[in-house]
């Protein structure tokens, strides 16, 4: 199992006077991505968020292109593109270009998002986001799998056969993931024969555990004709050298979760039916106390405990875990130390095992 660096650049208004300067924050995240490669992480994943309501990074492709120049092997992914506020054709072009400039290191991940405040200024329909997203993903896969390609749908159509340039280095396209908070998203990924990525707390709400979510996702994908589906998950993480340190990490996570609640749909009367499950998430998070913050949300505790939690993910079929270190206002230097601690103390227990040369002979 591989590990990646992950951030949502959380900086919501609820942080008040302690909010970070957005410009410096993004420059710090660049350094964290570059250092992630030096520490041995497999990938870096950055968000798409607008207007400072949650995070501060509006363009993952532009950001990752900059990181590509400063790295050599790091896989570069968005977590995730808010697809309904983007044009799918533009996204194909941009990720093809990122793949070219990074010499084949781009990964694509998309979701619908959950914040109507990010939809309205772009003139996108929050109410129609489920149907729009499904069609957009089908559009993108057609563009990646056929050349020239045509597409005729309810929301998007090509006026004539189109040829996309540049072509990606990875053929026929970069790895594609759907960010799954609901069963229809898993079903979409299966139909399109692409991969899935889960947040553990959402996976637990759907299936009881991230391991069961991975098994169900793979089963559905294989039944739909995808021979080798991959499943990833994200985790908040803080390797702790004392109980107090683990308790502080849980408190920091709860501070983060409570601070971002205003961007989630929370009113059953106004939430579109296809996203109403977020109301349940909000209600659970509001009632949560630090002692209830469990392995379903965060990997924290001593090294042995962190290894145990992550081994269960590996045994459940998770191919990669992307790790969120800087949540809840963790300072940049502390983030780098936390990344280094994980890389030195936990990551070696998941290193690929190779057969000794003498045995191979």
KOLSE-13055 format. One record per residue (C-alpha): residue number from 1; residue in three letters; x, y, z. Coordinates in pm, 1 decimal. Example, Ala and Ser with C-alpha at 12.3 -4.5 7.8 and 13.67 -1.06 7.14 Angstrom:
BEGIN
+-----+---------+----------+----------+----------+
! num ! residuo !       c1 !       c2 !       c3 !
+-----+---------+----------+----------+----------+
!   1 !     ALA !   1230.0 !   -450.0 !    780.0 !
!   2 !     SER !   1367.0 !   -106.0 !    714.0 !
+-----+---------+----------+----------+----------+
END
This chain:
BEGIN
+-----+---------+----------+----------+----------+
! num ! residuo !       c1 !       c2 !       c3 !
+-----+---------+----------+----------+----------+
!   1 !     UNK !      0.0 !      0.0 !      0.0 !
!   2 !     UNK !    124.8 !    344.8 !    -93.5 !
!   3 !     UNK !     89.5 !    678.0 !     85.2 !
!   4 !     UNK !     27.6 !   1026.2 !    -44.1 !
!   5 !     UNK !     24.1 !   1379.6 !     91.6 !
!   6 !     UNK !   -322.3 !   1539.8 !    100.9 !
!   7 !     UNK !   -465.4 !   1876.0 !    201.3 !
!   8 !     UNK !   -791.3 !   2065.0 !    156.9 !
!   9 !     UNK !   -618.0 !   2393.8 !    251.6 !
!  10 !     UNK !   -881.4 !   2442.1 !    520.8 !
!  11 !     UNK !   -912.0 !   2807.3 !    619.9 !
!  12 !     UNK !  -1282.7 !   2867.4 !    695.3 !
!  13 !     UNK !  -1422.0 !   3187.4 !    840.5 !
!  14 !     UNK !  -1492.2 !   3009.5 !   1169.3 !
!  15 !     UNK !  -1117.3 !   3006.6 !   1239.5 !
!  16 !     UNK !  -1160.9 !   3378.7 !   1304.9 !
!  17 !     UNK !   -850.0 !   3590.6 !   1372.4 !
!  18 !     UNK !   -630.7 !   3278.1 !   1354.8 !
!  19 !     UNK !   -705.0 !   3225.1 !    985.4 !
!  20 !     UNK !   -393.0 !   3191.2 !    774.7 !
!  21 !     UNK !   -289.0 !   3433.7 !    506.1 !
!  22 !     UNK !   -413.9 !   3248.7 !    192.5 !
!  23 !     UNK !   -116.3 !   3345.0 !    -23.4 !
!  24 !     UNK !    142.8 !   3225.6 !    227.9 !
!  25 !     UNK !    -63.1 !   2914.8 !    298.6 !
!  26 !     UNK !    -50.4 !   2809.9 !    -67.2 !
!  27 !     UNK !    324.0 !   2870.0 !    -83.2 !
!  28 !     UNK !    361.1 !   2653.6 !    228.7 !
!  29 !     UNK !    159.6 !   2376.7 !     62.4 !
!  30 !     UNK !    392.3 !   2390.7 !   -239.2 !
!  31 !     UNK !    685.8 !   2328.9 !     -7.2 !
!  32 !     UNK !    497.4 !   2046.2 !    166.2 !
!  33 !     UNK !    434.4 !   1876.8 !   -170.6 !
!  34 !     UNK !    800.0 !   1908.2 !   -269.4 !
!  35 !     UNK !    915.4 !   1775.8 !     67.0 !
!  36 !     UNK !    665.4 !   1490.2 !     38.6 !
!  37 !     UNK !    860.6 !   1356.3 !   -257.3 !
!  38 !     UNK !   1190.1 !   1386.5 !    -68.6 !
!  39 !     UNK !   1039.2 !   1197.0 !    226.2 !
!  40 !     UNK !    922.7 !    909.2 !      7.4 !
!  41 !     UNK !    552.4 !    980.1 !    -41.0 !
!  42 !     UNK !    401.6 !    845.0 !   -361.4 !
!  43 !     UNK !    168.6 !   1131.2 !   -449.2 !
!  44 !     UNK !     37.0 !   1477.8 !   -365.9 !
!  45 !     UNK !   -333.2 !   1566.0 !   -370.8 !
!  46 !     UNK !   -470.7 !   1918.7 !   -352.3 !
!  47 !     UNK !   -828.2 !   2052.0 !   -360.8 !
!  48 !     UNK !  -1049.5 !   2277.7 !   -563.1 !
!  49 !     UNK !  -1218.0 !   2535.2 !   -340.1 !
!  50 !     UNK !  -1341.8 !   2884.9 !   -413.3 !
!  51 !     UNK !  -1399.6 !   3216.2 !   -234.4 !
!  52 !     UNK !  -1235.9 !   3112.6 !     93.8 !
!  53 !     UNK !  -1549.6 !   2942.7 !    225.5 !
!  54 !     UNK !  -1355.3 !   2624.4 !    306.3 !
!  55 !     UNK !  -1016.2 !   2607.7 !    134.9 !
!  56 !     UNK !   -808.2 !   2857.2 !    -59.8 !
!  57 !     UNK !   -686.5 !   2672.3 !   -372.8 !
!  58 !     UNK !   -909.4 !   2741.1 !   -676.9 !
!  59 !     UNK !   -709.0 !   2566.8 !   -953.2 !
!  60 !     UNK !   -551.4 !   2228.0 !   -881.0 !
!  61 !     UNK !   -415.8 !   2190.6 !  -1235.8 !
!  62 !     UNK !   -224.8 !   2519.7 !  -1225.5 !
!  63 !     UNK !    -93.1 !   2441.8 !   -879.0 !
!  64 !     UNK !     11.8 !   2087.3 !   -969.7 !
!  65 !     UNK !    186.2 !   2204.0 !  -1285.8 !
!  66 !     UNK !    403.8 !   2422.3 !  -1064.0 !
!  67 !     UNK !    471.9 !   2130.4 !   -829.3 !
!  68 !     UNK !    560.6 !   1915.9 !  -1132.6 !
!  69 !     UNK !    848.8 !   2147.9 !  -1217.9 !
!  70 !     UNK !    996.5 !   2103.1 !   -870.1 !
!  71 !     UNK !    956.2 !   1724.5 !   -846.6 !
!  72 !     UNK !   1058.1 !   1420.0 !  -1049.3 !
!  73 !     UNK !    843.8 !   1118.2 !   -955.0 !
!  74 !     UNK !    555.7 !   1244.1 !   -738.1 !
!  75 !     UNK !    210.6 !   1155.8 !   -873.5 !
!  76 !     UNK !     -5.4 !   1468.0 !   -900.1 !
!  77 !     UNK !   -378.1 !   1455.1 !   -826.9 !
!  78 !     UNK !   -672.4 !   1679.3 !   -740.6 !
!  79 !     UNK !   -882.6 !   1583.6 !   -439.6 !
!  80 !     UNK !  -1102.8 !   1670.7 !   -601.8 !
!  81 !     UNK !  -1213.5 !   1866.3 !   -908.3 !
!  82 !     UNK !  -1563.3 !   2006.2 !   -842.2 !
!  83 !     UNK !  -1672.2 !   1894.5 !  -1184.6 !
!  84 !     UNK !  -2018.9 !   2056.0 !  -1215.0 !
!  85 !     UNK !  -1866.0 !   2404.5 !  -1197.6 !
!  86 !     UNK !  -1619.1 !   2317.3 !  -1474.4 !
!  87 !     UNK !  -1657.8 !   2218.8 !  -1838.4 !
!  88 !     UNK !  -1561.1 !   1853.2 !  -1890.2 !
!  89 !     UNK !  -1386.4 !   1921.3 !  -2220.7 !
!  90 !     UNK !  -1168.6 !   2183.9 !  -2055.9 !
!  91 !     UNK !  -1078.8 !   1938.3 !  -1780.5 !
!  92 !     UNK !   -968.6 !   1676.1 !  -2034.9 !
!  93 !     UNK !   -745.2 !   1931.7 !  -2204.4 !
!  94 !     UNK !   -596.8 !   2056.9 !  -1877.9 !
!  95 !     UNK !   -518.9 !   1714.2 !  -1735.8 !
!  96 !     UNK !   -373.3 !   1599.4 !  -2067.0 !
!  97 !     UNK !   -145.0 !   1901.9 !  -2052.9 !
!  98 !     UNK !    -54.3 !   1834.6 !  -1689.0 !
!  99 !     UNK !     27.3 !   1474.9 !  -1781.1 !
! 100 !     UNK !    249.9 !   1592.5 !  -2065.7 !
! 101 !     UNK !    435.1 !   1853.8 !  -1859.6 !
! 102 !     UNK !    486.2 !   1612.5 !  -1568.9 !
! 103 !     UNK !    598.3 !   1328.5 !  -1798.6 !
! 104 !     UNK !    306.7 !   1102.3 !  -1713.7 !
! 105 !     UNK !    241.5 !   1179.2 !  -1346.7 !
! 106 !     UNK !   -112.4 !   1320.3 !  -1357.6 !
! 107 !     UNK !   -406.1 !   1154.8 !  -1181.2 !
! 108 !     UNK !   -766.2 !   1271.9 !  -1219.4 !
! 109 !     UNK !  -1029.6 !   1267.6 !   -946.7 !
! 110 !     UNK !  -1368.0 !   1437.3 !   -953.8 !
! 111 !     UNK !  -1669.6 !   1484.2 !   -732.6 !
! 112 !     UNK !  -1981.3 !   1697.4 !   -706.8 !
! 113 !     UNK !  -1876.7 !   1893.0 !   -401.6 !
! 114 !     UNK !  -2126.9 !   1991.1 !   -133.6 !
! 115 !     UNK !  -2118.3 !   2370.5 !   -110.9 !
! 116 !     UNK !  -2389.9 !   2558.5 !   -297.8 !
! 117 !     UNK !  -2191.1 !   2875.4 !   -233.6 !
! 118 !     UNK !  -1928.9 !   2750.7 !   -479.3 !
! 119 !     UNK !  -2192.3 !   2674.1 !   -745.8 !
! 120 !     UNK !  -2399.4 !   2993.1 !   -762.3 !
! 121 !     UNK !  -2125.8 !   3242.5 !   -863.0 !
! 122 !     UNK !  -2034.2 !   3018.0 !  -1156.7 !
! 123 !     UNK !  -2395.2 !   2990.5 !  -1271.4 !
! 124 !     UNK !  -2403.6 !   2615.9 !  -1203.2 !
! 125 !     UNK !  -2714.6 !   2435.7 !  -1079.1 !
! 126 !     UNK !  -2669.8 !   2277.1 !   -737.4 !
! 127 !     UNK !  -3008.0 !   2105.0 !   -770.6 !
! 128 !     UNK !  -2904.0 !   1931.6 !  -1093.8 !
! 129 !     UNK !  -2550.3 !   1844.6 !   -983.1 !
! 130 !     UNK !  -2606.0 !   1467.5 !   -970.6 !
! 131 !     UNK !  -2733.0 !   1438.1 !  -1329.7 !
! 132 !     UNK !  -2482.0 !   1692.3 !  -1460.2 !
! 133 !     UNK !  -2188.9 !   1519.0 !  -1289.9 !
! 134 !     UNK !  -2282.6 !   1175.3 !  -1422.6 !
! 135 !     UNK !  -2302.9 !   1310.9 !  -1777.8 !
! 136 !     UNK !  -1978.8 !   1505.1 !  -1742.5 !
! 137 !     UNK !  -1790.0 !   1195.1 !  -1633.7 !
! 138 !     UNK !  -1929.4 !    997.7 !  -1929.0 !
! 139 !     UNK !  -1827.6 !   1286.0 !  -2157.2 !
! 140 !     UNK !  -1470.6 !   1289.4 !  -2024.5 !
! 141 !     UNK !  -1427.5 !    914.5 !  -2058.4 !
! 142 !     UNK !  -1551.9 !    928.7 !  -2417.3 !
! 143 !     UNK !  -1301.7 !   1206.5 !  -2490.6 !
! 144 !     UNK !  -1018.7 !   1003.7 !  -2336.5 !
! 145 !     UNK !  -1108.1 !    668.9 !  -2490.4 !
! 146 !     UNK !  -1192.6 !    774.8 !  -2847.0 !
! 147 !     UNK !  -1009.7 !    997.9 !  -3092.1 !
! 148 !     UNK !  -1179.2 !   1173.2 !  -3257.7 !
! 149 !     UNK !  -1481.5 !   1152.0 !  -3030.0 !
! 150 !     UNK !  -1846.0 !   1251.6 !  -3030.9 !
! 151 !     UNK !  -2083.6 !   1299.8 !  -2742.1 !
! 152 !     UNK !  -2453.1 !   1381.8 !  -2739.7 !
! 153 !     UNK !  -2618.7 !   1426.7 !  -2403.2 !
! 154 !     UNK !  -2876.5 !   1633.8 !  -2224.1 !
! 155 !     UNK !  -2631.1 !   1893.1 !  -2092.4 !
! 156 !     UNK !  -2328.6 !   1851.7 !  -2321.9 !
! 157 !     UNK !  -2293.0 !   1771.1 !  -2689.9 !
! 158 !     UNK !  -2020.3 !   1796.0 !  -2949.7 !
! 159 !     UNK !  -2122.9 !   1985.0 !  -3265.4 !
! 160 !     UNK !  -1894.2 !   1760.2 !  -3469.4 !
! 161 !     UNK !  -1627.8 !   1495.2 !  -3405.4 !
! 162 !     UNK !  -1347.0 !   1648.7 !  -3197.2 !
! 163 !     UNK !   -980.3 !   1562.4 !  -3161.8 !
! 164 !     UNK !   -814.1 !   1658.3 !  -2832.3 !
! 165 !     UNK !   -457.9 !   1783.1 !  -2823.6 !
! 166 !     UNK !   -224.6 !   1734.9 !  -2654.5 !
! 167 !     UNK !   -267.7 !   1366.0 !  -2589.9 !
! 168 !     UNK !   -168.3 !   1243.3 !  -2243.5 !
! 169 !     UNK !    156.1 !   1055.1 !  -2190.6 !
! 170 !     UNK !    -37.3 !    783.5 !  -2005.8 !
! 171 !     UNK !   -248.9 !    592.5 !  -2254.4 !
! 172 !     UNK !   -534.6 !    594.9 !  -2303.8 !
! 173 !     UNK !   -561.4 !    842.2 !  -2013.2 !
! 174 !     UNK !   -438.3 !    916.0 !  -1658.9 !
! 175 !     UNK !   -583.5 !    709.1 !  -1377.3 !
! 176 !     UNK !   -936.9 !    830.2 !  -1303.3 !
! 177 !     UNK !  -1112.5 !    828.5 !   -964.9 !
! 178 !     UNK !  -1462.9 !    923.9 !   -853.8 !
! 179 !     UNK !  -1482.8 !   1069.3 !   -503.2 !
! 180 !     UNK !  -1760.5 !    866.7 !   -340.3 !
! 181 !     UNK !  -1983.5 !    986.8 !    -60.3 !
! 182 !     UNK !  -2289.4 !    793.6 !   -183.5 !
! 183 !     UNK !  -2381.0 !    462.8 !   -346.2 !
! 184 !     UNK !  -2483.4 !    626.4 !   -680.0 !
! 185 !     UNK !  -2127.2 !    757.5 !   -712.2 !
! 186 !     UNK !  -1987.8 !    406.9 !   -664.9 !
! 187 !     UNK !  -2232.4 !    277.6 !   -925.4 !
! 188 !     UNK !  -2120.9 !    551.3 !  -1166.1 !
! 189 !     UNK !  -1754.6 !    459.4 !  -1121.3 !
! 190 !     UNK !  -1839.9 !     95.1 !  -1189.4 !
! 191 !     UNK !  -2037.7 !    177.5 !  -1505.9 !
! 192 !     UNK !  -1755.2 !    390.4 !  -1642.9 !
! 193 !     UNK !  -1488.4 !    136.3 !  -1538.6 !
! 194 !     UNK !  -1291.5 !    387.9 !  -1333.3 !
! 195 !     UNK !  -1163.5 !    382.7 !   -975.1 !
! 196 !     UNK !  -1301.8 !    506.3 !   -643.2 !
! 197 !     UNK !  -1173.5 !    714.3 !   -354.1 !
! 198 !     UNK !  -1342.7 !    728.7 !    -12.7 !
! 199 !     UNK !  -1332.9 !    934.0 !    301.5 !
! 200 !     UNK !  -1340.5 !    672.5 !    579.9 !
! 201 !     UNK !  -1622.0 !    834.1 !    780.9 !
! 202 !     UNK !  -1842.8 !    844.4 !    468.9 !
! 203 !     UNK !  -1750.9 !    485.5 !    384.5 !
! 204 !     UNK !  -1842.9 !    382.0 !    739.3 !
! 205 !     UNK !  -2182.1 !    552.4 !    708.5 !
! 206 !     UNK !  -2248.2 !    369.5 !    380.5 !
! 207 !     UNK !  -2105.0 !     23.8 !    447.3 !
! 208 !     UNK !  -1986.7 !      6.9 !    809.0 !
! 209 !     UNK !  -1614.8 !     40.2 !    732.0 !
! 210 !     UNK !  -1378.1 !    158.8 !    462.6 !
! 211 !     UNK !  -1270.6 !   -203.3 !    411.3 !
! 212 !     UNK !  -1626.5 !   -312.5 !    335.1 !
! 213 !     UNK !  -1670.4 !     -9.5 !    108.4 !
! 214 !     UNK !  -1358.7 !   -115.7 !    -82.5 !
! 215 !     UNK !  -1483.2 !   -472.3 !   -119.3 !
! 216 !     UNK !  -1826.9 !   -361.0 !   -239.0 !
! 217 !     UNK !  -1679.2 !   -105.1 !   -479.1 !
! 218 !     UNK !  -1448.7 !   -364.3 !   -632.2 !
! 219 !     UNK !  -1729.3 !   -617.6 !   -661.0 !
! 220 !     UNK !  -1951.7 !   -371.3 !   -845.7 !
! 221 !     UNK !  -1665.7 !   -264.1 !  -1071.5 !
! 222 !     UNK !  -1573.2 !   -619.3 !  -1169.5 !
! 223 !     UNK !  -1935.9 !   -704.8 !  -1241.7 !
! 224 !     UNK !  -1944.0 !   -401.9 !  -1473.2 !
! 225 !     UNK !  -1637.7 !   -525.9 !  -1663.8 !
! 226 !     UNK !  -1352.1 !   -341.8 !  -1490.6 !
! 227 !     UNK !  -1087.9 !   -614.0 !  -1442.2 !
! 228 !     UNK !   -855.0 !   -429.9 !  -1202.8 !
! 229 !     UNK !  -1039.3 !   -159.1 !  -1007.9 !
! 230 !     UNK !   -845.0 !     45.1 !   -754.1 !
! 231 !     UNK !   -975.2 !    191.4 !   -431.6 !
! 232 !     UNK !   -807.6 !    469.2 !   -237.1 !
! 233 !     UNK !   -902.9 !    646.4 !     83.5 !
! 234 !     UNK !   -806.5 !    962.8 !    265.2 !
! 235 !     UNK !   -729.7 !    986.5 !    635.6 !
! 236 !     UNK !   -655.5 !   1258.3 !    885.7 !
! 237 !     UNK !   -332.6 !   1151.3 !   1052.0 !
! 238 !     UNK !   -112.7 !   1239.8 !   1347.3 !
! 239 !     UNK !    143.5 !    991.5 !   1477.1 !
! 240 !     UNK !    152.6 !   1061.5 !   1851.3 !
! 241 !     UNK !    431.3 !    994.4 !   2099.8 !
! 242 !     UNK !    202.3 !   1043.1 !   2400.3 !
! 243 !     UNK !   -164.3 !   1016.6 !   2493.5 !
! 244 !     UNK !   -182.3 !   1394.8 !   2532.3 !
! 245 !     UNK !    -51.2 !   1440.3 !   2179.6 !
! 246 !     UNK !   -316.9 !   1204.7 !   2040.3 !
! 247 !     UNK !   -587.1 !   1384.6 !   2238.5 !
! 248 !     UNK !   -473.0 !   1718.8 !   2095.3 !
! 249 !     UNK !   -494.2 !   1575.5 !   1742.7 !
! 250 !     UNK !   -853.6 !   1463.0 !   1805.2 !
! 251 !     UNK !   -942.6 !   1805.0 !   1946.4 !
! 252 !     UNK !   -785.9 !   1971.7 !   1644.3 !
! 253 !     UNK !   -985.8 !   1748.1 !   1411.4 !
! 254 !     UNK !  -1308.2 !   1831.7 !   1593.4 !
! 255 !     UNK !  -1221.0 !   2203.0 !   1567.9 !
! 256 !     UNK !  -1175.4 !   2153.9 !   1193.4 !
! 257 !     UNK !  -1498.5 !   1958.2 !   1149.8 !
! 258 !     UNK !  -1712.5 !   2200.7 !   1346.4 !
! 259 !     UNK !  -1558.8 !   2498.1 !   1165.0 !
! 260 !     UNK !  -1640.7 !   2371.6 !    815.1 !
! 261 !     UNK !  -2002.7 !   2273.5 !    888.3 !
! 262 !     UNK !  -2145.0 !   2600.6 !    745.7 !
! 263 !     UNK !  -2050.4 !   2496.7 !    389.6 !
! 264 !     UNK !  -2241.3 !   2165.5 !    409.8 !
! 265 !     UNK !  -2613.0 !   2128.0 !    331.1 !
! 266 !     UNK !  -2780.7 !   2118.7 !    672.0 !
! 267 !     UNK !  -3150.5 !   2190.8 !    608.7 !
! 268 !     UNK !  -3359.7 !   1893.3 !    496.8 !
! 269 !     UNK !  -3621.8 !   2130.8 !    358.0 !
! 270 !     UNK !  -3385.3 !   2289.1 !    105.0 !
! 271 !     UNK !  -3116.2 !   2025.5 !     37.7 !
! 272 !     UNK !  -3159.9 !   1857.6 !   -303.5 !
! 273 !     UNK !  -3270.1 !   1494.8 !   -255.7 !
! 274 !     UNK !  -2952.9 !   1357.0 !   -412.8 !
! 275 !     UNK !  -2735.1 !   1533.6 !   -154.6 !
! 276 !     UNK !  -2964.3 !   1516.7 !    149.5 !
! 277 !     UNK !  -2737.4 !   1255.0 !    311.2 !
! 278 !     UNK !  -2504.8 !   1543.1 !    399.4 !
! 279 !     UNK !  -2766.3 !   1658.7 !    650.3 !
! 280 !     UNK !  -2711.0 !   1331.5 !    837.0 !
! 281 !     UNK !  -2335.0 !   1390.0 !    826.7 !
! 282 !     UNK !  -2377.8 !   1742.6 !    966.8 !
! 283 !     UNK !  -2602.8 !   1622.6 !   1248.2 !
! 284 !     UNK !  -2353.1 !   1354.0 !   1350.3 !
! 285 !     UNK !  -2059.0 !   1594.1 !   1339.7 !
! 286 !     UNK !  -2238.1 !   1857.3 !   1546.3 !
! 287 !     UNK !  -2302.9 !   1604.4 !   1821.3 !
! 288 !     UNK !  -1951.2 !   1457.1 !   1815.4 !
! 289 !     UNK !  -1716.8 !   1500.6 !   2111.7 !
! 290 !     UNK !  -1337.5 !   1448.1 !   2113.6 !
! 291 !     UNK !  -1365.6 !   1106.0 !   2278.6 !
! 292 !     UNK !  -1591.4 !    994.4 !   1990.5 !
! 293 !     UNK !  -1332.8 !   1081.2 !   1722.9 !
! 294 !     UNK !  -1224.5 !    730.6 !   1623.9 !
! 295 !     UNK !  -1030.1 !    529.8 !   1367.9 !
! 296 !     UNK !  -1318.2 !    588.3 !   1128.6 !
! 297 !     UNK !  -1191.4 !    945.2 !   1085.8 !
! 298 !     UNK !   -833.8 !    980.3 !   1206.8 !
! 299 !     UNK !   -523.5 !    766.7 !   1235.7 !
! 300 !     UNK !   -365.1 !    878.7 !   1561.2 !
! 301 !     UNK !   -195.3 !    718.7 !   1855.8 !
! 302 !     UNK !    143.2 !    553.4 !   1889.1 !
! 303 !     UNK !    328.6 !    405.2 !   1595.2 !
! 304 !     UNK !    198.4 !     54.9 !   1660.3 !
! 305 !     UNK !   -163.0 !    169.4 !   1662.1 !
! 306 !     UNK !   -120.7 !    370.2 !   1340.6 !
! 307 !     UNK !     34.3 !     67.8 !   1170.2 !
! 308 !     UNK !   -251.4 !   -153.3 !   1293.0 !
! 309 !     UNK !   -521.9 !     78.5 !   1151.8 !
! 310 !     UNK !   -346.8 !    113.9 !    818.3 !
! 311 !     UNK !   -274.1 !   -258.8 !    789.4 !
! 312 !     UNK !   -649.0 !   -316.0 !    809.7 !
! 313 !     UNK !   -687.4 !    -79.2 !    513.6 !
! 314 !     UNK !   -420.6 !   -270.2 !    321.3 !
! 315 !     UNK !   -583.2 !   -604.1 !    398.4 !
! 316 !     UNK !   -918.2 !   -461.6 !    288.6 !
! 317 !     UNK !   -787.4 !   -387.9 !    -60.5 !
! 318 !     UNK !   -697.4 !    -19.9 !    -33.4 !
! 319 !     UNK !   -413.7 !     52.0 !   -277.7 !
! 320 !     UNK !   -318.8 !    395.3 !   -144.4 !
! 321 !     UNK !   -402.1 !    615.7 !    153.1 !
! 322 !     UNK !   -366.0 !    991.1 !    116.0 !
! 323 !     UNK !   -285.5 !   1157.8 !    446.3 !
! 324 !     UNK !   -415.4 !   1491.6 !    572.5 !
! 325 !     UNK !   -160.1 !   1638.4 !    813.1 !
! 326 !     UNK !   -222.7 !   2014.0 !    824.7 !
! 327 !     UNK !   -592.8 !   2014.2 !    918.5 !
! 328 !     UNK !   -726.4 !   2244.5 !   1187.9 !
! 329 !     UNK !   -461.3 !   2516.8 !   1169.4 !
! 330 !     UNK !   -153.5 !   2299.7 !   1219.4 !
! 331 !     UNK !    139.8 !   2533.8 !   1143.1 !
! 332 !     UNK !    357.4 !   2469.8 !    840.3 !
! 333 !     UNK !    671.4 !   2365.9 !   1030.4 !
! 334 !     UNK !    469.2 !   2133.5 !   1253.2 !
! 335 !     UNK !    313.5 !   1984.8 !    939.5 !
! 336 !     UNK !    655.9 !   1907.6 !    794.4 !
! 337 !     UNK !    759.6 !   1744.5 !   1121.3 !
! 338 !     UNK !    441.1 !   1536.5 !   1126.0 !
! 339 !     UNK !    501.3 !   1426.3 !    766.2 !
! 340 !     UNK !    860.2 !   1330.7 !    846.9 !
! 341 !     UNK !    755.4 !   1138.5 !   1157.8 !
! 342 !     UNK !    506.9 !    931.0 !    958.8 !
! 343 !     UNK !    757.3 !    871.8 !    677.6 !
! 344 !     UNK !   1026.8 !    750.5 !    916.3 !
! 345 !     UNK !    821.3 !    558.3 !   1170.1 !
! 346 !     UNK !    519.2 !    416.9 !    984.5 !
! 347 !     UNK !    588.4 !    407.2 !    612.0 !
! 348 !     UNK !    874.3 !    152.3 !    628.2 !
! 349 !     UNK !    628.5 !   -108.2 !    759.9 !
! 350 !     UNK !    448.0 !    -90.7 !    424.4 !
! 351 !     UNK !    751.9 !    -96.4 !    197.8 !
! 352 !     UNK !    730.3 !   -327.9 !   -100.6 !
! 353 !     UNK !    890.2 !   -661.0 !    -29.1 !
! 354 !     UNK !   1133.4 !   -784.2 !   -292.1 !
! 355 !     UNK !   1278.9 !  -1131.0 !   -311.3 !
! 356 !     UNK !   1655.1 !  -1138.8 !   -240.0 !
! 357 !     UNK !   1874.5 !  -1172.7 !   -547.3 !
! 358 !     UNK !   2019.7 !  -1504.9 !   -425.0 !
! 359 !     UNK !   1672.2 !  -1652.2 !   -390.4 !
! 360 !     UNK !   1580.3 !  -1540.0 !   -743.1 !
! 361 !     UNK !   1884.3 !  -1720.4 !   -883.7 !
+-----+---------+----------+----------+----------+
END
